[in-house]
C-alpha cells in the first residue's frame, strides 16, 4: 500500500473569469488533480488553454468558479492571508526589474508573512534569506542590484525568495520562459533538487516538454477537453502525450522522448550502417523528405561506414556508386538529383 | 545548514548610512537656520542670532518679523519638502512608475479644485478668510477630498491600463480637466469670491500664517505617521501587487492606507502653498542615488530629509539678496527638478518597472 502524503487536491474545479453581465466565463472545468509532498509537478498545455489561470487559482490570487481547492484537506478559503502565505509561495511571469533593489532585499521580502508590522528582519530572517540564496547558488550576489543580473540569475533569486518565504508548496508560472537552453535545464533541475532535498511540492508550468519529461515526477497535462495527471513515463507509454498537439503536424517519438514534425515522404531510399552514423544519416535523409527503408538494396541506397577512421557515405543507384566525405556533400548531391 | 552570518558586511552597509544621516541632519538644521537669516528685510546676523537664542533685542520689529514671518515660512518649507517628496515616493512605488508624483499625476490639481469649490462656493455666504481656524480646516479638508478623488480615478484607470506613459498622460488630462473646471468656476463667481481665490492661488511658502500652520503641520504629521507605518507594505508593493498578495499582503487595505496618506500630504501643502511642482518626482530619485537602495526602511526617511533640505535650499535662493520681492518658489523647484526628470528619462530608455 502506498503511503498517502497528499498535500494538494483539486476537486471538480472550474476556472475562468467571473463576469457580472453574462455570468461566468469558464476556461476549463471538471479539474481533478492532486500533488504529494516532495513532488515536482510540470503543468503542460497549449497557449491560452488556462495554465496561468489554474496556477493563479492554486496560488490564491484568484478564486475558483466551482469546486474546491484543498491544502492538507483544508479548504483554500478557510486559510487566513498570512497563514496561506506561509503555505504557498508564487513566482509569476512578471519580471521584477526595480532599480537599486538589492538581491538580498528582494529575497528577504520573502520573510514578509513571518515578520512584524514594520518588517524588521531578525537574526533568524536574515539567516533564512542567506540560506535560501545559498541553496540556489546565488549567495555571492547579495549586494548586487536585481536589474543588473542576467535572466537566469534573476530567476534563481526569485526562487530563493520563495525558499525564504519557507512554504511547503511553491508555484511557478513558466519559470523557463525567458531563459536560454542551458539555463532552462539548470532551473528545472534546481527545482527537482529542491523538491527532494527540502521535501517541497513544486508546481510549474512550461512549454519545454522534453525537460519536463526528464525532471518532473508528475505531469499535469491540459488537453482540449480534459486534464490528465501521471508520471511522464506513464503518459508516454499510454500514448497520452501524443494527444497534446493532435491537430498539428507534430508527433511524439516514444523512443527518443521528444516531438518531431510529421513529414510527407515522397521518395524511398535504402540505408545500411549502424550506430550513431546510421541514426544521424537517417535524420538527415528524413529532413530531405526521404522515407528511409533500413537495409533495402532493391532501390537506390546509401551505405555509411568508417574507412580508416573516417566516415564514408556510398550512394548506389543505377548510375553507379558515388562516395561522399560528409552528410553535407551527400545531401547536396541528392538535392541536385531530385531536380 | 547554519551559516556564520557576516556581521562585518552588514555593519559596513549601515555605518555608511549612519554617516549619511548625520551629514543630512546637520545640513537640514543649518539650512533651516540659514532660511531664518535670509529675507527681504535686512536684519543683521547678530540680531537674528540673539533672537533665536532667546536673548533680548533692542529692535522689537525684528522679533515680529522673525516669529511671525520667517519662522513660519521656514517651518512651511521643511514640512512642504517632507510632504511632497514622501507623497512622490509613495506614488512611484504604488504605480511602479519612476515619473509619478503629486504634481504630474494631477493630485495637486485635484486639491486646487477642492479649494476652488470651497472658496467660491462658500464665499456666497461668508468669506473663508473671515472664518479663521475653521475656514482653514474647511480649505484643507476640501483639498484632501479633491486630491483623494483624483488618486481614486487614477487607480481605477491603472487597474485596466498598465502602460506607464498612458497613466502619466491621463494624469495630465485629469490635471487639465480640473484646471478647466476651476476656470469655469472663476467665470461664474463674483468679485469678492474671485479675489479670495486669486489671493489663495498666489499662496507661497511665505503666505502661510501661524493659524494655518496649526492645521498644516498636524495634517502632514498624520500623513507621515501613516507613511512610516506602511514601510513594509511599500517594500512589498515594489515587486508588484501579484507578488505582494502572494506574500500575504492585504492589497485593498494597503492601497487605502497609502492613498490616504498621500492625500493628506499632497492635499495639505497644496491647500496653503498652491501647487509646487517637481519636488515629488525628483527627491525620491536623489535619495535612491545617495542611499543606493530601494528598501523603504532607508529610502523613506532618506527621501523625507532630502525633501526638507531641497525645499529649504530652494526657498533660500528664491530670496534675492537686496531685493524686496522673492522669486516664486514654483519656478525654483521646477529648475531644480526638471533636469533630474530629464536625466531619469534619458538614463532609462525603457521606462518600465523602475519604481
Interface residues (C-beta under 8 A of the other chain):
Chain A: X59 X60 X61 X81 X82 X84 X85 X86 X88 X89 X90 X92 X94 X95 X96 X97 X98 X99 X100 X101 X102 X105 X106 X109 X110 X112 X113 X115 X117 X118 X119 X120 X123 X126 X127 X130 X131 X134 X142 X143 X165
Chain B: X1 X2 X3 X5 X9 X10 X13 X96 X98 X229 X231 X232 X235 X236 X238 X239 X240 X242 X243 X245 X246 X247 X248 X249 X250 X288 X292 X293 X294 X295 X297 X348 X352 X353 X354 X355
